Amino acid sequence: MSRPKTVKPSFEILEDRLAPAVHLVTRISDQGPVGFAGELRTEINGAASGDIILIELQGWGSTIQFDQALNGPIGIPQNLTIIGM
């Protein structure tokens, strides 16, 4: 009589399936790295690689003023998609 085959359980690693977060920019101000929610600098600093920055400035015009003298330049060290509406 033959012996039954043994099965060794294993795991298969799948790719990451997290959806990117969407960060909404609704303010034209620049209060620095710990500024207000809705400011471009604040949303970039809070974003992870692969996230989306959506700029919606209805009624505010189309120019965001950055205070580089006070707050320094804006660095974008992660891979982001930035969309202006």
C-alpha positions in Angstrom: 0.0 0.0 0.0 1.4 3.4 -1.0 1.8 6.2 1.4 -0.5 9.3 0.8 1.3 12.4 -0.5 1.9 15.1 2.1 1.2 18.7 1.3 3.3 21.5 2.8 1.2 24.7 3.2 2.8 27.9 1.9 1.9 31.6 1.5 2.1 33.7 -1.7 3.0 37.3 -1.2 0.7 39.6 -3.2 1.3 43.2 -4.2 0.1 46.1 -2.0 -3.5 47.0 -2.8 -4.0 50.1 -0.8 -5.7 53.0 -2.6 -3.9 56.3 -2.7 -5.2 59.0 -0.4 -6.6 62.2 -2.0 -5.4 65.5 -0.2 -7.7 68.5 -1.0 -6.1 72.0 -1.3 -8.7 74.7 -0.6 -6.6 77.5 0.8 -4.2 80.0 -0.9 -2.3 80.8 2.4 1.0 79.4 3.5 1.3 79.2 7.3 4.4 76.9 7.3 5.0 73.2 7.8 2.4 72.8 10.6 -0.1 75.1 8.8 -3.8 74.7 8.3 -5.5 71.7 6.6 -6.2 72.6 3.0 -2.9 74.5 2.4 -0.7 73.1 -0.3 2.4 72.9 1.9 0.5 71.1 4.7 -1.1 68.6 2.3 2.2 67.8 0.6 3.9 67.3 4.1 1.0 64.9 5.1 1.0 62.9 1.9 2.6 59.5 1.3 4.3 58.3 -1.9 1.6 57.6 -4.5 -1.0 60.0 -3.0 -2.9 62.6 -5.0 -3.0 66.3 -4.3 -6.1 67.9 -5.7 -6.1 71.7 -5.9 -9.7 73.2 -5.8 -9.6 76.9 -5.3 -13.1 78.0 -6.3 -13.6 81.7 -5.8 -10.0 82.3 -4.7 -8.3 82.9 -8.0 -5.6 80.8 -9.3 -2.4 81.8 -7.5 -1.1 80.3 -4.3 1.5 82.5 -2.7 4.4 80.8 -0.8 6.3 82.6 1.9 9.7 81.1 1.2 11.5 83.7 3.4 9.5 82.7 6.4 8.7 79.0 5.7 11.5 77.9 3.3 11.1 76.2 0.0 8.6 73.4 -0.5 10.2 70.0 -0.9 8.4 67.1 -2.5 10.5 64.0 -1.6 7.8 61.5 -2.4 6.1 60.5 -5.7 2.8 62.5 -5.9 0.2 63.3 -8.5 -0.8 67.0 -8.3 -4.0 68.0 -10.2 -5.2 71.6 -10.4 -8.9 72.1 -11.1 
